[in-house]
Amino acid sequence: MSESLRFQDGHFDSYSLTIDADSIKIDCYLLGSITGGTGTECSHTIEGENISRFLESMKLNNAEELRSTSKSFQSEAWRNLHNKVIDHQTDSFVWSETDWSDD
């Protein structure tokens, strides 16, 4: 059974990390959007042999160590984790809000 660890940075950026036996997944909602909107929602998953490469890049021995260390992560560490997961992802989804105003 997986447990999701959650972190909210201030009033907007939020992260959720889910570690399963065969995957590591981070879901984020981040301030700002490349299309001028308020935010960006994204999800990135690591599966298969990329998990061991990811853990090595984080200087961790196993997924349980990731689970225990991430419990004390603050803003910068969550941003770093997000970027490391992106570097090793096997699947992803990104959605950016759009500003449709005529301003």
Phi, psi and omega in degrees: 000137182264153177237133177265131174263135184237147177216135174240125181263103182068226185257355189231292185301132177220149183226148174221125181247126178239126181242118177247176180299330185235014179200157172233129185225136173238130175247137183223150166231117191239145178294134177096160183207141179292347180257015175087003181276187184285321187208173178230131176253135179213158178217132182225132182238140174244130178224167174064213184293344177294337178299312181294324177295318178298311180300320177298318180295332178272358182060043179241150182276329183198175183293329178295324176295322175299315180301313184288321181287326183290342178297336181254006180297144171247188189311305184297320179294323177294319177297319178296316178300315178304312180295320179294320178297317178303319180298336185240008185298148173249349178205147179205160176216132177225132177227125180248132175292149181246139175268108183266005183292160180265009181297000000 
